[in-house]
Amino acid sequence: MTEAANWRDVKVKARAVDPSWDTEERGERRRQMRERMLATGLSQARIGNL
């Protein structure tokens, strides 16, 4: 089994590869995608309960 990755190390490597990885704009896009994903999941769960 592999060891768990240290999130801080992962973030440092990601920033080295792509400095825009941790921008506020990317964070906002991720928040919007998360909201849509959760809304879709809730809709599917409601359909499943019919």
A tleap script that builds the chain and sets N, CA, C and O, in Angstrom:
source leaprc.protein.ff14SB
mol = sequence {
  NMET THR GLU ALA ALA ASN TRP ARG ASP VAL
  LYS VAL LYS ALA ARG ALA VAL ASP PRO SER
  TRP ASP THR GLU GLU ARG GLY GLU ARG ARG
  ARG GLN MET ARG GLU ARG MET LEU ALA THR
  GLY LEU SER GLN ALA ARG ILE GLY ASN CLEU
}
set mol.1.N position { 0.844 -1.168 0.000 }
set mol.1.CA position { 0.000 0.000 0.000 }
set mol.1.C position { 0.899 1.244 0.000 }
set mol.1.O position { 1.963 1.252 0.619 }
set mol.2.N position { 0.460 2.278 -0.696 }
set mol.2.CA position { 1.239 3.511 -0.734 }
set mol.2.C position { 0.841 4.416 0.419 }
set mol.2.O position { -0.249 4.305 0.980 }
set mol.3.N position { 1.757 5.312 0.755 }
set mol.3.CA position { 1.466 6.256 1.826 }
set mol.3.C position { 0.585 7.387 1.313 }
set mol.3.O position { 0.573 7.691 0.120 }
set mol.4.N position { -0.134 7.991 2.209 }
set mol.4.CA position { -0.969 9.133 1.847 }
set mol.4.C position { -0.076 10.310 1.474 }
set mol.4.O position { 0.982 10.515 2.069 }
set mol.5.N position { -0.511 11.071 0.492 }
set mol.5.CA position { 0.246 12.240 0.068 }
set mol.5.C position { 0.024 13.382 1.047 }
set mol.5.O position { -1.079 13.574 1.557 }
set mol.6.N position { 1.077 14.130 1.299 }
set mol.6.CA position { 0.967 15.329 2.118 }
set mol.6.C position { 0.409 16.431 1.219 }
set mol.6.O position { 1.036 16.798 0.225 }
set mol.7.N position { -0.759 16.955 1.562 }
set mol.7.CA position { -1.433 17.931 0.711 }
set mol.7.C position { -0.581 19.174 0.490 }
set mol.7.O position { -0.618 19.754 -0.595 }
set mol.8.N position { 0.177 19.590 1.480 }
set mol.8.CA position { 1.046 20.760 1.305 }
set mol.8.C position { 2.090 20.504 0.228 }
set mol.8.O position { 2.368 21.384 -0.587 }
set mol.9.N position { 2.666 19.317 0.216 }
set mol.9.CA position { 3.661 18.978 -0.808 }
set mol.9.C position { 3.031 18.946 -2.196 }
set mol.9.O position { 3.636 19.395 -3.169 }
set mol.10.N position { 1.829 18.419 -2.281 }
set mol.10.CA position { 1.115 18.344 -3.556 }
set mol.10.C position { 0.851 19.755 -4.085 }
set mol.10.O position { 1.038 20.018 -5.273 }
set mol.11.N position { 0.419 20.656 -3.212 }
set mol.11.CA position { 0.147 22.028 -3.625 }
set mol.11.C position { 1.408 22.734 -4.112 }
set mol.11.O position { 1.359 23.479 -5.091 }
set mol.12.N position { 2.524 22.511 -3.448 }
set mol.12.CA position { 3.786 23.119 -3.863 }
set mol.12.C position { 4.174 22.625 -5.258 }
set mol.12.O position { 4.590 23.417 -6.104 }
set mol.13.N position { 4.041 21.332 -5.497 }
set mol.13.CA position { 4.364 20.777 -6.818 }
set mol.13.C position { 3.415 21.298 -7.888 }
set mol.13.O position { 3.839 21.606 -9.002 }
set mol.14.N position { 2.138 21.395 -7.553 }
set mol.14.CA position { 1.161 21.891 -8.519 }
set mol.14.C position { 1.453 23.339 -8.890 }
set mol.14.O position { 1.364 23.708 -10.062 }
set mol.15.N position { 1.800 24.160 -7.910 }
set mol.15.CA position { 2.139 25.560 -8.195 }
set mol.15.C position { 3.401 25.666 -9.039 }
set mol.15.O position { 3.510 26.564 -9.874 }
set mol.16.N position { 4.357 24.764 -8.835 }
set mol.16.CA position { 5.590 24.789 -9.620 }
set mol.16.C position { 5.307 24.464 -11.086 }
set mol.16.O position { 5.916 25.047 -11.983 }
set mol.17.N position { 4.390 23.541 -11.325 }
set mol.17.CA position { 4.037 23.148 -12.686 }
set mol.17.C position { 3.165 24.205 -13.349 }
set mol.17.O position { 3.365 24.540 -14.517 }
set mol.18.N position { 2.187 24.736 -12.592 }
set mol.18.CA position { 1.234 25.703 -13.146 }
set mol.18.C position { 0.938 26.766 -12.094 }
set mol.18.O position { 0.109 26.546 -11.210 }
set mol.19.N position { 1.604 27.912 -12.180 }
set mol.19.CA position { 1.403 28.954 -11.168 }
set mol.19.C position { -0.045 29.435 -11.057 }
set mol.19.O position { -0.430 29.972 -10.018 }
set mol.20.N position { -0.842 29.257 -12.091 }
set mol.20.CA position { -2.241 29.692 -12.029 }
set mol.20.C position { -3.118 28.673 -11.305 }
set mol.20.O position { -4.318 28.895 -11.146 }
set mol.21.N position { -2.543 27.582 -10.874 }
set mol.21.CA position { -3.295 26.501 -10.240 }
set mol.21.C position { -4.045 26.978 -9.006 }
set mol.21.O position { -5.145 26.495 -8.739 }
set mol.22.N position { -3.496 27.892 -8.264 }
set mol.22.CA position { -4.062 28.283 -6.980 }
set mol.22.C position { -4.596 29.719 -6.992 }
set mol.22.O position { -4.589 30.388 -5.958 }
set mol.23.N position { -5.056 30.194 -8.148 }
set mol.23.CA position { -5.569 31.556 -8.233 }
set mol.23.C position { -6.991 31.641 -7.688 }
set mol.23.O position { -7.689 30.634 -7.572 }
set mol.24.N position { -7.402 32.853 -7.361 }
set mol.24.CA position { -8.756 33.073 -6.869 }
set mol.24.C position { -9.785 32.726 -7.945 }
set mol.24.O position { -10.854 32.205 -7.630 }
set mol.25.N position { -9.474 33.009 -9.207 }
set mol.25.CA position { -10.408 32.691 -10.298 }
set mol.25.C position { -10.649 31.187 -10.385 }
set mol.25.O position { -11.781 30.738 -10.568 }
set mol.26.N position { -9.587 30.428 -10.254 }
set mol.26.CA position { -9.740 28.964 -10.296 }
set mol.26.C position { -10.562 28.490 -9.109 }
set mol.26.O position { -11.407 27.605 -9.245 }
set mol.27.N position { -10.315 29.077 -7.948 }
set mol.27.CA position { -11.088 28.715 -6.768 }
set mol.27.C position { -12.567 29.003 -6.950 }
set mol.27.O position { -13.415 28.206 -6.547 }
set mol.28.N position { -12.880 30.145 -7.560 }
set mol.28.CA position { -14.278 30.494 -7.814 }
set mol.28.C position { -14.913 29.510 -8.795 }
set mol.28.O position { -16.052 29.087 -8.595 }
set mol.29.N position { -14.187 29.142 -9.854 }
set mol.29.CA position { -14.716 28.145 -10.812 }
set mol.29.C position { -14.973 26.817 -10.117 }
set mol.29.O position { -15.980 26.162 -10.386 }
set mol.30.N position { -14.079 26.417 -9.232 }
set mol.30.CA position { -14.248 25.155 -8.520 }
set mol.30.C position { -15.466 25.210 -7.605 }
set mol.30.O position { -16.207 24.232 -7.503 }
set mol.31.N position { -15.682 26.356 -6.932 }
set mol.31.CA position { -16.860 26.501 -6.074 }
set mol.31.C position { -18.144 26.390 -6.894 }
set mol.31.O position { -19.105 25.748 -6.471 }
set mol.32.N position { -18.153 27.020 -8.068 }
set mol.32.CA position { -19.334 26.959 -8.924 }
set mol.32.C position { -19.580 25.525 -9.409 }
set mol.32.O position { -20.717 25.055 -9.409 }
set mol.33.N position { -18.518 24.837 -9.820 }
set mol.33.CA position { -18.668 23.449 -10.266 }
set mol.33.C position { -19.174 22.567 -9.131 }
set mol.33.O position { -20.014 21.695 -9.350 }
set mol.34.N position { -18.667 22.789 -7.918 }
set mol.34.CA position { -19.091 22.002 -6.763 }
set mol.34.C position { -20.577 22.217 -6.489 }
set mol.34.O position { -21.306 21.263 -6.218 }
set mol.35.N position { -21.027 23.475 -6.562 }
set mol.35.CA position { -22.447 23.759 -6.350 }
set mol.35.C position { -23.313 23.057 -7.386 }
set mol.35.O position { -24.348 22.484 -7.047 }
set mol.36.N position { -22.889 23.101 -8.664 }
set mol.36.CA position { -23.660 22.422 -9.723 }
set mol.36.C position { -23.673 20.920 -9.503 }
set mol.36.O position { -24.699 20.264 -9.680 }
set mol.37.N position { -22.519 20.380 -9.113 }
set mol.37.CA position { -22.433 18.939 -8.893 }
set mol.37.C position { -23.356 18.516 -7.752 }
set mol.37.O position { -24.066 17.515 -7.856 }
set mol.38.N position { -23.340 19.281 -6.672 }
set mol.38.CA position { -24.210 18.953 -5.546 }
set mol.38.C position { -25.674 19.091 -5.920 }
set mol.38.O position { -26.494 18.263 -5.524 }
set mol.39.N position { -26.011 20.122 -6.676 }
set mol.39.CA position { -27.402 20.306 -7.105 }
set mol.39.C position { -27.839 19.156 -7.999 }
set mol.39.O position { -28.964 18.671 -7.874 }
set mol.40.N position { -26.972 18.715 -8.894 }
set mol.40.CA position { -27.283 17.593 -9.774 }
set mol.40.C position { -27.471 16.318 -8.962 }
set mol.40.O position { -28.396 15.546 -9.211 }
set mol.41.N position { -26.598 16.104 -8.001 }
set mol.41.CA position { -26.696 14.911 -7.161 }
set mol.41.C position { -27.979 14.890 -6.371 }
set mol.41.O position { -28.604 13.839 -6.226 }
set mol.42.N position { -28.386 16.044 -5.855 }
set mol.42.CA position { -29.644 16.107 -5.111 }
set mol.42.C position { -30.827 15.835 -6.028 }
set mol.42.O position { -31.766 15.142 -5.637 }
set mol.43.N position { -30.793 16.372 -7.244 }
set mol.43.CA position { -31.873 16.129 -8.199 }
set mol.43.C position { -31.961 14.643 -8.532 }
set mol.43.O position { -33.055 14.082 -8.592 }
set mol.44.N position { -30.825 14.014 -8.744 }
set mol.44.CA position { -30.820 12.590 -9.073 }
set mol.44.C position { -31.323 11.759 -7.893 }
set mol.44.O position { -32.012 10.757 -8.086 }
set mol.45.N position { -30.979 12.172 -6.681 }
set mol.45.CA position { -31.440 11.446 -5.511 }
set mol.45.C position { -32.952 11.547 -5.377 }
set mol.45.O position { -33.613 10.581 -4.997 }
set mol.46.N position { -33.493 12.711 -5.686 }
set mol.46.CA position { -34.945 12.889 -5.619 }
set mol.46.C position { -35.641 12.018 -6.660 }
set mol.46.O position { -36.669 11.404 -6.374 }
set mol.47.N position { -35.085 11.964 -7.857 }
set mol.47.CA position { -35.654 11.110 -8.911 }
set mol.47.C position { -35.597 9.649 -8.487 }
set mol.47.O position { -36.530 8.886 -8.735 }
set mol.48.N position { -34.510 9.269 -7.853 }
set mol.48.CA position { -34.351 7.890 -7.405 }
set mol.48.C position { -35.369 7.499 -6.354 }
set mol.48.O position { -35.709 6.324 -6.214 }
set mol.49.N position { -35.851 8.476 -5.621 }
set mol.49.CA position { -36.837 8.187 -4.561 }
set mol.49.C position { -38.264 8.135 -5.062 }
set mol.49.O position { -39.170 7.814 -4.293 }
set mol.50.N position { -38.494 8.445 -6.343 }
set mol.50.CA position { -39.856 8.425 -6.868 }
set mol.50.C position { -40.385 7.027 -7.022 }
set mol.50.O position { -41.522 6.841 -7.454 }
savepdb mol mol.pdb
quit
